[in-house]
């Protein structure tokens, strides 16, 4: 990663802040962006190097999105890697979820990163090199009950990554989709943690996930699913979804009791 010019979204979050710190330690030049200016500042304070620029912005906003790209080019001189790590994770009974929250989930998790990729692509095409890294989720391959909007948003990002990878196959630009399993970050509500404990869901620490993501970026793997046995379940669900339906039925009933408390 030494000398790589990297634009990272969601830098104030649990995974994003760990990525920022580790990439900086590896010699990357960074432009960090997040909608939460205070979280972004905390992330900056944890980094000792000066080769870094911050942009507090909402990537769903057209003007903010262009400002992110313009400032990245101004301060870094180019973009070698774009890492889309921003996201939200609503948990609850879908029929009772706020319509605005459902829309915001798709805006933040799907539409915003897609539009940011579109804004960055001309730069990468001109230099005929680059990496687009979309951080997904196991939930983007296995639809989880009570995470319907989140699962839908990550399924969409997985499909977008696959389609764009094929579209750019004759260029020097790689498109990667990296899907962690559940991660212990502030993106999760207390109800999620209670549910996870009740159903014995595996949850990883954000620093561990960040290290794995950097390893996958370095290897340029097209699609990666982090964590076992979840990575195996992804393959089973792709071939035998009915088998997974039956396997998670009792777990879903337990999770439902916690999902009802979020309303």
Secondary structure, DSSP 4 states (H G I P E B T S, - for coil): -TT-EEEEESTTSHHHHHHHHHHHHTT-EEEEEES-HHHHHHHHHT---S-EEEEE--TTSHHHHHHHHHHHHHHHSS-SEEEE-------S-GGGS-HHHHHHHHIIIIIHHHHHHHHHHHHHHHHT-EEEEEE--GGGTSPPTT-HHHHHHHHHHHHHHHHHHHHTTTTTEEEEEEE---EESTTS-HHHHHHHHHHT---EEHHHHHHHHHHHHHHT-SEEE-STTHHHHHHHHHH-HHHHHHHTHHHHHHHHHHHGGG-
